[in-house]
């Protein structure tokens, strides 16, 4: 078909064509100028701390504006001023959806990347590890892929293609794949949860009901721990998060509860001196706060004091040194006060077995407790 004949079929006169081209050119200049001014304003807001996060995301997102999309948008604005035949009006509406939808998808693609990077950067502690990088990349890939899949489906629907069956097939296929690899997906999502929530990081010493060790690496499926005995322990991420995790590296203080026991015949006057003496030698230690010491139990076998103090530093060696010094001081205190820590002596009564029908033993054949110590060996 000749170009002149094609233009004639559109019923476009020369004045209308010139007006459309002028409107398209003015639209291009206006859109481009508005973007430049808006980006300059965002640069100004980036210097203000309260607006910096949003301004940074918008500025980097707008930087992804496609000049081709701006040009097509300007041309479509010019075409909208023309009175086109019905088929071409429908085609122009499809082009509007394609152009604006494509630019919106580009914006979302960039915004997801910028926002995710900013989030992970703000939650980093020290240098980022490989697990954070993998989780970061995976999250960005999933979200960006979702944007483009939604855009493609919306574009097909705008073109009049029935996508219901296709979407249903995707859903059924997704369910089948999820059921087949549910254990792997569970570990992957657990890895993402660890990367985002950060219950522990590489270098932390953690403990669960089943295992404990220093975190060496958090992968997509497993977490590797280095046990105190030297071996490496590999735990599934999902299984690890099912348990209660104790993170010892994030300890600030250590609260110690220990007990002292003495003979139940200890005089009350001496027993009353123990809490004061304990408070004195615990208070002499640096980075230690004495909490309390009380006589808590009195039985026929022993009397017991409960002592509580807090080490104001999480260092394990300091904790053990302090505990050792406190125990040694407790031993010396009992020696100075003359308090015995020996338990009450137990008495054992032995009696020879009497066979059924046999005559009872004379009373002098029964071994009483008082005579046990004098029994010969083997008697």
Protein Blocks (a to p, Z undefined) as FASTA:
>chain_A
ZZklmmmmnopafklmmmmmmmmmmmmmmmmmmmmmmmmmmmmmmmpmklmmmmmmmmmm
mmmpcfklmmmmmmmmmmmmpccdfklmmmmmmmmmmmmmmmmmmmmmmmmmmmmmmmmm
mmpgcjadfklmmmmmmmmmmmmmmmmmmmmmmmmmmnopafklmmmmmmmmmmmmmmmm
mmmmmmmmmmmmmmmnomacehiacddfkbgcddfbdcfkbccdddfkopacdddfklmm
mpccddfklpfbdcddddddddfklcfklmmmmmmmmmmmmmmpghiacfbdcdfbdcfk
bccdddddddfbfbfklmmmmmmmmmmmmmmmmmmnopafbdcdddddddddddehiacd
dfklpccfklmmmpcehZZ
